Amino acid sequence: MTTPETSLDEVIKETKEVLQPLFKKPKLTSKLLSKPPFRFIHDIVTGTLETTGFPREYFASDEMDSTTYKDSKSAKISFLDKLIKIVSVGSGESLEANSSKIVAGLEPLDTNKLLVALGRLATNDEIDRKQLVRKCLKKDSIGSRQEQKRAKVSRKVVVSVEEEVAAVENMEVNVVGSTTNSNTEATSTTRAIPLTLVDQVKTCNTDINQTRKMISSIISKPKCTEKLLNKPPFRFLHDVIMALGKATGFDLSQIFRLCSLSYIHSNSPYFDRLLTVEISQYYLL
């Protein structure tokens, strides 16, 4: 039985004792188990399923085809996520295995603990394994629907923000100047906007120096360096948006509670344009 203090050599030995009697191939060598590659893990799952019938009908036919994972890291991670889920639910253990780290060949101790738990689960006749498969598949289905709903809401929010950007770009100017008649009222229905602001909005582009100058005129932290603006990390984007909101009083929290920040992270020109909207709102309030 593995424990948090179990050494890698000990858990490798246990992996062999639990799983090797179930199949002849793959051969569970210490070398492979000390840094299990994805194909090796996939073969173990396949061998376990062929011998014990578990986890039959959990993985789709293409997921059980090893050629599916050629040059596809995301597919490998998806398979491992499903494997970790069913083993965790079935064993009732809080497994620390991480799919991304497994694919990267890291943390072999946790990977072996996952394999041991898989073997014990597959040979435990006291567990209704068919019911376990149905339960995990139902969770996947619910999670998928929830993700689709979140994506739908996110797309709507992104569209509304883009419409706001377009509205700012197409603003008309009602220049309020001195007149000879003090009772003369402007006939335009547009809101009075400082000419300098409109010029700034119209000239807004993807130039990093312009972005830095515009942001730095409002906030001092975080520091908008060229390195960060060239490839903005998530934390930097978050800190800039929060600092701008705090400095201007323009609260974007409702938008970004729904809108995926990964969309902005992968579209830095869009981020630049969104900041322009926030800055313009500050002047218009």
C-alpha positions as CSV (number, residue, x, y, z in Angstrom):
1,M,0.0,0.0,0.0
2,T,1.5,3.3,-1.1
3,T,1.8,6.2,1.4
4,P,3.0,9.8,1.0
5,E,6.4,8.7,2.3
6,T,6.8,5.8,-0.2
7,S,10.0,6.0,-2.2
8,L,10.1,5.7,-6.0
9,D,11.8,2.3,-5.8
10,E,9.2,1.0,-3.4
11,V,6.3,2.2,-5.5
12,I,7.8,0.8,-8.7
13,K,8.1,-2.6,-7.0
14,E,4.4,-2.3,-6.1
15,T,3.4,-1.3,-9.6
16,K,5.1,-4.5,-10.9
17,E,3.4,-6.7,-8.3
18,V,0.0,-5.3,-9.0
19,L,-0.1,-4.9,-12.7
20,Q,2.4,-7.3,-14.3
21,P,0.3,-10.4,-13.5
22,L,-2.5,-8.9,-15.6
23,F,-0.7,-8.9,-19.0
24,K,2.5,-9.9,-20.7
25,K,2.9,-6.7,-22.7
26,P,4.1,-4.1,-22.0
27,K,6.9,-5.4,-19.8
28,L,7.0,-3.3,-16.7
29,T,10.8,-2.6,-16.4
30,S,12.2,-0.3,-13.7
31,K,13.7,1.9,-16.4
32,L,10.3,2.6,-18.0
33,L,8.5,3.0,-14.7
34,S,11.1,5.4,-13.4
35,K,10.0,7.9,-16.1
36,P,6.8,6.4,-17.8
37,P,6.3,7.7,-21.3
38,F,2.7,8.3,-22.5
39,R,2.7,5.4,-24.9
40,F,3.8,3.0,-22.2
41,I,1.0,4.2,-19.9
42,H,-1.5,3.9,-22.7
43,D,-0.3,0.3,-23.3
44,I,-0.8,-0.5,-19.6
45,V,-4.4,0.8,-19.7
46,T,-5.0,-1.2,-22.9
47,G,-3.5,-4.4,-21.4
48,T,-5.5,-3.9,-18.2
49,L,-8.7,-3.4,-20.1
50,E,-8.2,-6.5,-22.3
51,T,-7.6,-8.7,-19.2
52,T,-10.0,-7.3,-16.7
53,G,-12.6,-5.5,-18.8
54,F,-11.9,-2.3,-16.9
55,P,-12.5,0.5,-17.8
56,R,-14.6,-0.8,-20.8
57,E,-16.8,1.7,-22.5
58,Y,-15.1,4.6,-20.6
59,F,-12.7,5.6,-23.3
60,A,-13.9,6.0,-26.9
61,S,-12.5,3.8,-29.6
62,D,-10.3,6.5,-31.0
63,E,-8.9,7.2,-27.5
64,M,-7.9,3.6,-27.3
65,D,-6.0,3.9,-30.6
66,S,-2.4,4.8,-29.9
67,T,-2.1,6.5,-33.3
68,T,-4.5,9.2,-32.1
69,Y,-1.8,10.7,-29.9
70,K,0.9,11.1,-32.4
71,D,2.2,14.7,-32.1
72,S,-0.9,15.7,-30.0
73,K,-0.1,16.8,-26.5
74,S,-3.6,18.0,-25.8
75,A,-5.0,14.6,-26.7
76,K,-2.6,12.9,-24.4
77,I,-3.5,15.3,-21.5
78,S,-7.2,14.7,-22.2
79,F,-6.7,10.9,-22.0
80,L,-4.7,11.1,-18.8
81,D,-7.3,13.5,-17.2
82,K,-10.0,10.9,-17.8
83,L,-7.8,8.2,-16.4
84,I,-7.0,10.2,-13.3
85,K,-10.7,11.0,-12.8
86,I,-12.0,7.4,-12.9
87,V,-9.2,6.0,-10.8
88,S,-9.6,8.8,-8.2
89,V,-13.4,8.4,-8.0
90,G,-13.2,4.6,-7.9
91,S,-10.5,4.3,-5.3
92,G,-11.6,7.2,-3.2
93,E,-8.0,8.4,-3.0
94,S,-6.8,11.9,-3.5
95,L,-4.3,11.3,-6.2
96,E,-1.6,13.9,-6.9
97,A,-0.9,12.8,-10.5
98,N,-1.0,15.7,-12.9
99,S,-1.6,14.9,-16.6
100,S,0.6,17.8,-17.9
101,K,3.5,16.7,-15.7
102,I,3.1,13.0,-16.7
103,V,3.3,14.0,-20.4
104,A,6.4,16.0,-19.6
105,G,7.9,12.9,-17.9
106,L,7.9,14.5,-14.4
107,E,6.9,13.2,-11.0
108,P,7.2,9.5,-11.7
109,L,6.3,8.7,-8.1
110,D,2.8,10.1,-8.5
111,T,2.4,8.4,-11.9
112,N,3.3,5.0,-10.4
113,K,0.8,5.6,-7.6
114,L,-1.8,6.2,-10.3
115,L,-0.9,3.0,-12.0
116,V,-1.0,1.0,-8.7
117,A,-4.5,2.4,-8.0
118,L,-5.6,1.5,-11.5
119,G,-4.5,-2.1,-11.0
120,R,-6.1,-2.5,-7.6
121,L,-9.3,-0.9,-8.9
122,A,-9.4,-3.2,-12.0
123,T,-9.1,-6.4,-9.8
124,N,-11.4,-5.4,-6.9
125,D,-14.6,-7.4,-7.4
126,E,-16.3,-5.6,-4.6
127,I,-16.6,-2.5,-6.7
128,D,-19.4,-2.1,-9.3
129,R,-17.0,-1.0,-12.1
130,K,-19.8,-0.6,-14.7
131,Q,-21.6,1.8,-12.4
132,L,-18.3,3.6,-11.8
133,V,-17.8,4.1,-15.6
134,R,-21.4,5.4,-16.0
135,K,-20.9,7.8,-13.1
136,C,-17.7,9.2,-14.5
137,L,-19.1,9.5,-18.0
138,K,-22.2,11.3,-16.6
139,K,-19.9,13.8,-14.9
140,D,-18.0,14.3,-18.1
141,S,-21.3,15.0,-19.9
142,I,-22.4,17.5,-17.3
143,G,-19.0,19.2,-17.3
144,S,-19.1,19.5,-21.0
145,R,-22.5,21.1,-21.0
146,Q,-21.4,23.6,-18.4
147,E,-18.3,24.4,-20.4
148,Q,-20.4,25.0,-23.5
149,K,-22.7,27.4,-21.5
150,R,-19.7,29.3,-20.2
151,A,-18.2,29.5,-23.7
152,K,-21.5,30.8,-25.0
153,V,-21.7,33.5,-22.3
154,S,-18.1,34.4,-22.9
155,R,-18.6,34.9,-26.6
156,K,-21.6,37.2,-26.0
157,V,-19.6,39.3,-23.6
158,V,-16.6,39.5,-26.0
159,V,-19.0,40.6,-28.8
160,S,-20.5,43.3,-26.5
161,V,-17.0,44.6,-25.6
162,E,-16.0,44.6,-29.3
163,E,-19.2,46.6,-30.1
164,E,-18.1,49.1,-27.4
165,V,-14.7,49.4,-29.0
166,A,-16.3,50.0,-32.3
167,A,-18.6,52.6,-30.8
168,V,-15.6,54.5,-29.4
169,E,-13.8,54.3,-32.7
170,N,-16.8,55.8,-34.6
171,M,-17.5,58.6,-32.1
172,E,-18.6,61.9,-33.5
173,V,-17.2,65.0,-32.0
174,N,-19.4,67.9,-30.7
175,V,-16.8,70.6,-30.3
176,V,-18.2,73.1,-27.9
177,G,-16.5,76.4,-28.6
178,S,-17.2,80.0,-27.8
179,T,-20.2,81.6,-29.7
180,T,-21.5,85.1,-30.0
181,N,-24.9,84.0,-28.8
182,S,-24.8,82.7,-25.2
183,N,-28.3,81.2,-25.6
184,T,-27.3,79.2,-28.7
185,E,-27.7,75.4,-28.1
186,A,-25.7,72.7,-29.9
187,T,-28.0,71.0,-32.3
188,S,-25.9,67.8,-32.4
189,T,-27.2,64.9,-30.3
190,T,-23.7,63.6,-29.7
191,R,-22.1,64.0,-26.4
192,A,-19.4,66.7,-26.0
193,I,-16.0,65.0,-26.0
194,P,-12.6,66.6,-25.8
195,L,-11.0,66.8,-29.2
196,T,-7.7,65.5,-27.8
197,L,-9.4,62.3,-26.5
198,V,-10.9,61.5,-29.9
199,D,-7.6,62.0,-31.6
200,Q,-6.0,59.6,-29.1
201,V,-8.7,57.0,-29.8
202,K,-8.4,57.4,-33.6
203,T,-4.6,57.0,-33.5
204,C,-4.7,54.0,-31.2
205,N,-2.9,51.0,-32.8
206,T,-0.7,48.1,-31.8
207,D,2.4,50.2,-31.2
208,I,4.0,49.2,-27.9
209,N,5.4,52.6,-27.1
210,Q,2.0,54.2,-27.5
211,T,0.4,51.6,-25.2
212,R,3.1,52.1,-22.6
213,K,2.8,55.9,-22.7
214,M,-1.0,55.8,-22.5
215,I,-1.1,53.3,-19.5
216,S,1.8,55.0,-17.7
217,S,0.0,58.3,-17.7
218,I,-2.6,56.8,-15.4
219,I,-0.9,54.1,-13.3
220,S,2.7,53.6,-12.1
221,K,2.4,49.9,-11.2
222,P,2.7,47.4,-12.7
223,K,5.7,48.8,-14.7
224,C,4.9,48.5,-18.4
225,T,8.2,47.4,-19.8
226,E,8.7,46.5,-23.5
227,K,9.5,42.9,-22.5
228,L,6.1,42.5,-20.8
229,L,4.1,44.3,-23.5
230,N,5.7,42.2,-26.2
231,K,4.4,39.0,-24.6
232,P,2.0,39.9,-21.8
233,P,1.7,37.2,-19.2
234,F,-1.7,36.6,-17.5
235,R,-0.7,38.1,-14.2
236,F,0.6,41.3,-15.8
237,L,-2.7,41.7,-17.8
238,H,-4.8,41.2,-14.7
239,D,-2.7,43.7,-12.7
240,V,-2.9,46.4,-15.4
241,I,-6.7,46.0,-15.8
242,M,-7.3,46.1,-12.0
243,A,-5.0,49.1,-11.5
244,L,-6.7,51.0,-14.4
245,G,-10.1,50.2,-12.9
246,K,-9.0,51.4,-9.5
247,A,-7.4,54.6,-10.8
248,T,-10.2,55.6,-13.1
249,G,-13.2,54.2,-11.2
250,F,-14.3,52.3,-14.2
251,D,-15.2,48.8,-13.0
252,L,-14.5,46.0,-15.5
253,S,-14.9,43.2,-13.0
254,Q,-18.4,42.2,-14.2
255,I,-17.1,41.9,-17.8
256,F,-14.0,39.8,-16.9
257,R,-15.9,37.6,-14.5
258,L,-17.5,36.2,-17.6
259,C,-15.1,36.9,-20.4
260,S,-12.2,34.5,-20.8
261,L,-9.0,36.4,-20.2
262,S,-7.2,33.9,-22.4
263,Y,-8.9,35.5,-25.3
264,I,-7.3,38.8,-24.5
265,H,-4.0,37.1,-23.6
266,S,-3.8,35.6,-27.2
267,N,-4.9,38.9,-28.8
268,S,-2.6,41.7,-27.6
269,P,-3.9,44.2,-30.2
270,Y,-7.4,43.6,-28.8
271,F,-6.0,44.2,-25.3
272,D,-4.5,47.5,-26.5
273,R,-7.9,48.6,-28.0
274,L,-9.8,47.5,-24.8
275,L,-7.5,49.7,-22.7
276,T,-8.3,52.6,-25.0
277,V,-12.0,52.1,-24.2
278,E,-11.4,52.1,-20.5
279,I,-9.2,55.2,-20.7
280,S,-11.8,57.0,-22.8
281,Q,-14.5,56.1,-20.3
282,Y,-12.4,57.6,-17.6
283,Y,-12.4,61.0,-19.4
284,L,-16.1,60.8,-20.2
285,L,-17.4,60.1,-16.7
